[in-house]
Amino acid sequence: MLGTDIVQACRRRGFTVKVYDLPEFDITNDRQLEDAVMSATAIMNCAAYTDVDGAESHRELAYQVNGRAVGRLGAMVKKTGAWMLHISTDFVFDGRQDRPYVETDTPNPINEYGRGKLVGEQLLVESGCAHCIMRVEWTYGSQGDNFVTKLIRRASTNKTLKVVDDQIGSPTATTEVAKTICELLRKRPQGILHFANAGYVSRHDMAKFIFETLKFDIEVLPCKTSDYVSPAARPLNSRFDCSKITGLLDEPIEAWQGALERFLKQL
């Protein structure tokens, strides 16, 4: 989902991009990794095991992709002297904090997906390569499955939907992430950065915004995360403080409402 938008955005801005993806490319294959890294001056890693619930029962696979492979990639990048941008997640936090998370807050993941992603961050730092870790949250885009597309699909067969109102975050368009990454490619910062579209909303109010924009006659009822039994726990607070990355960008970060409305009108 994100990788597709990054490739398109980079090519529009004149970057020469090589794409590596499943099924031809496997990030856990060292030989394939070496071939991919060898001639690159910048590497963007969007590869991840993203099935949050699936990671609870496929821990080793999730760890290999989200954790160990990232560390090995970093070690290879270190040898070539290139710069690497790695995509991480709000799930490295437990969501119990009562304010937006800054980059220096201590991670404490509450599910296997988050634990694997945190290991990836840690191993990348340990590799010593020039890198930037970009944590994103609540992403949606035209490629792949996400909260927005799942909601719309459910609305095709249901006139009433229950959506949690105690998970708070920032709906973030992958096109906006891709645009930001293009700016970072020019500046090549190092360290951890938080990025999300501006503003915060609950999942419930986000769903209402989606259906109101699409003019769907759907009743959206509030409920709690605890009402749903799922293999993986979810953080309730996913809010990011994006002040650090804002200082690197040429333009202010767009509000989530504008980006989401534009996306919905293009469906």
C-alpha positions, 0 to 999 in steps of 0.5 A, a space after each residue: 500500500 505505502 510502497 506503491 505510493 512512494 514509488 510513484 511519488 519518487 518517480 514524479 520527482 525524478 528519482 531513479 527507483 528500483 522496486 523489490 517485492 513479494 513474491 519475487 523478493 523476500 526480505 528474509 533472504 540474505 542473498 536477495 537483500 545484498 543484491 538489492 542494497 549493493 548499488 543503492 545510495 538510499 534504501 526505503 524499507 516498507 516491508 512488514 508483516 502487518 497482520 496484527 492478529 496473525 502475528 500472535 500465532 505466527 510470532 516467528 515469521 513476524 519477528 523474522 520480517 519485522 525484526 531480524 531482517 531489518 537488522 540484517 538490512 541495516 548491517 548491509 547498508 552500513 557496509 555500502 555507506 548508503 542511507 536507509 529510511 525504515 517505516 515503523 509504527 505507533 504500535 511500539 507504544 502501549 497507548 496508555 499515555 494521556 498526551 501525544 507521543 514524542 520520539 523520545 517516549 519509551 516504547 512498550 508494545 502490547 502485542 507481537 506485531 508491535 514487539 517485532 517492529 520495536 526489535 526491528 528499530 533496535 537492531 537497525 540502530 545497533 547496525 550503525 548505518 546512517 538511517 531514519 526511522 519514520 513511525 506512521 499510524 492509521 494509514 490508508 491508501 488505494 492499494 491494499 486493505 485498511 480501515 477505510 476500505 474495510 468499513 466501506 465493504 462492511 457498509 455494503 451489507 450492513 445499515 448499522 455498524 459498531 465502531 470503537 470510540 476509545 481508540 484515538 489517532 490520526 488517519 494518515 494517507 499513504 500519499 501524504 507519507 510518500 510526499 513527505 518521504 520524498 522531502 526526507 530523501 533530499 535532506 536525509 535526516 537521522 534518528 526517529 521521526 513521527 509522522 501523521 496527518 494533522 489532528 486527532 479523531 476516534 475510530 467512531 468519528 472517523 467512520 461517521 466522517 467517511 459515511 457522511 462524505 460518501 453520503 451513505 445512509 449508515 448508522 454508526 454506533 459507538 462501542 468500546 475496544 473491550 467489547 471485541 475479543 481479538 487475539 492482539 491488544 490495540 493501543 487506545 492512544 495512537 496520537 503523535 506529536 509531529 513537531 520534530 518532522 514539521 521542522 524538516 518540511 517545506 509545508 505544514 502537514 495537512 489535516 486528516 479531514 482534507 486528505 481523507 475527503 480527497 481520497 474518498 472522492 477518488 474512489 
